[in-house]
Amino acid sequence: MQPARRRWLTWLAAPLVGCAGFRGGWDSVAYIGAVPPADPKGPSEPFALPGVMLRVTINNRLRTRDTQVMLYVVPTSIDPRDVYTSAPAPARTRVYLDTTPLTNGWVFRPLQAVLTFGAGRYVADAGHQFAQWDAEGRRVDRGGRYEHRPVPGERQLVDIGRRHLLSVDFDTAVPEPTRSDIVLDLSRCLTAESQPAVPVIRFVPGRWEEGYT
């Protein structure tokens, strides 16, 4: 094969192995205190609170740009649509609570969580825990089925140092991540008698971006 023809065929094949993309948009970034972070970036970082590690996220991540490129340089596709990536049907709001107790006595009461934004105040109407579950509904480390199981009343968070992937649901469409007035009150939802109340958690708009292949 002639060198020029070989180079041409190599160039045609390159997109098959050199395709990638870049996407980004807005997140609601959690913070505690009166002053929001100066340069927030999604996703939210965990909080080191008395007796517990807690990371809080909302299912309102919004993708505002998605550019696919060839050879990691030449754009081949640009999608400018706004798409909620974590809420395919964003008619309800779910807040995720990645919780690791560091002391004994923590209790999760999902129906005590309160979310406010704009003129609305919403009390959680459902709670879940994501884990592996066996056929009898017990949490297991292997051999079970991964799924979100309802927590209808309360759940003791036993095992110090073990992560509990909890969530609370609110009967409202997801708040836009560009809002700066989203407030979450977990003071009666996530409690331990020996520890101070979990402080009010606020959210500020933050940009996120990532590359992919």
Backbone hydrogen bonds, N-H to C=O, Kabsch-Sander energy under -0.5 kcal/mol:
donor,donor_aa,acceptor,acceptor_aa,energy
6,R,2,Q,-2.4
7,R,3,P,-2.3
8,W,4,A,-1.8
9,L,5,R,-2.3
10,T,6,R,-2.2
11,W,7,R,-2.1
12,L,8,W,-1.9
13,A,9,L,-1.8
14,A,10,T,-1.3
16,L,13,A,-1.4
17,V,13,A,-0.6
17,V,14,A,-1.5
18,G,14,A,-1.8
19,C,15,P,-0.5
20,A,69,V,-2.0
21,G,212,Y,-2.4
22,F,67,T,-2.5
23,R,210,E,-2.7
24,G,65,R,-1.9
25,G,208,W,-2.3
26,W,62,L,-2.1
27,D,206,G,-2.7
29,V,27,D,-0.7
29,V,204,V,-2.8
30,A,28,S,-0.5
31,Y,202,R,-2.6
33,G,200,V,-0.5
42,G,207,R,-2.0
47,F,54,L,-3.8
49,L,47,F,-1.0
49,L,52,V,-2.2
52,V,49,L,-1.9
53,M,100,T,-2.3
54,L,47,F,-2.4
55,R,98,D,-1.9
57,T,96,Y,-1.8
59,N,94,R,-1.8
60,N,58,I,-1.4
62,L,26,W,-2.8
63,R,61,R,-0.5
63,R,83,V,-3.4
64,T,24,G,-2.1
64,T,62,L,-0.6
65,R,24,G,-1.7
66,D,79,D,-0.9
67,T,22,F,-3.1
68,Q,66,D,-0.5
68,Q,77,S,-3.1
69,V,20,A,-2.7
70,M,74,V,-3.5
71,L,18,G,-0.7
72,Y,18,G,-1.0
73,V,70,M,-2.0
74,V,70,M,-2.2
76,T,68,Q,-3.2
77,S,68,Q,-1.7
79,D,66,D,-2.8
83,V,63,R,-2.4
83,V,81,R,-0.6
85,T,61,R,-1.7
85,T,83,V,-0.8
86,S,61,R,-0.8
91,A,89,A,-2.3
92,R,89,A,-0.7
93,T,170,F,-2.0
95,V,168,V,-2.8
96,Y,57,T,-2.9
97,L,166,L,-2.9
98,D,55,R,-2.6
98,D,96,Y,-0.6
99,T,97,L,-1.0
99,T,164,H,-2.6
100,T,53,M,-2.6
102,L,51,G,-3.0
103,T,51,G,-1.0
107,V,191,T,-2.7
108,F,155,R,-2.8
109,R,107,V,-0.6
109,R,189,C,-3.6
112,Q,109,R,-1.9
113,A,110,P,-1.7
114,V,185,D,-1.8
115,L,122,Y,-3.1
116,T,183,V,-2.5
117,F,120,G,-1.7
120,G,117,F,-2.2
122,Y,115,L,-3.3
124,A,113,A,-2.6
125,D,169,D,-2.1
126,A,169,D,-0.9
128,H,167,S,-2.2
129,Q,149,R,-2.2
130,F,165,L,-3.2
131,A,129,Q,-0.5
131,A,147,E,-1.6
133,W,145,R,-1.9
134,D,138,R,-2.6
137,G,134,D,-1.9
140,V,132,Q,-2.0
145,R,133,W,-2.5
147,E,131,A,-2.0
149,R,129,Q,-2.9
149,R,147,E,-0.6
151,V,127,G,-2.7
155,R,108,F,-2.0
157,L,106,W,-2.9
158,V,156,Q,-1.3
161,G,101,P,-3.1
162,R,159,D,-1.8
164,H,99,T,-3.0
165,L,130,F,-0.6
166,L,97,L,-2.2
166,L,164,H,-1.2
167,S,128,H,-1.9
168,V,95,V,-2.2
169,D,126,A,-2.6
170,F,93,T,-2.8
172,T,170,F,-2.2
174,V,90,P,-1.6
179,R,176,E,-1.9
183,V,116,T,-2.6
184,L,201,I,-3.3
185,D,114,V,-3.0
186,L,184,L,-0.6
189,C,186,L,-0.5
190,L,186,L,-2.4
191,T,107,V,-2.0
191,T,189,C,-0.5
195,Q,192,A,-1.8
198,V,190,L,-0.5
201,I,184,L,-2.7
202,R,31,Y,-2.5
202,R,200,V,-0.5
203,F,182,I,-1.6
204,V,29,V,-2.1
206,G,27,D,-2.5
207,R,40,P,-1.0
208,W,25,G,-1.8
210,E,23,R,-2.7
212,Y,21,G,-2.3
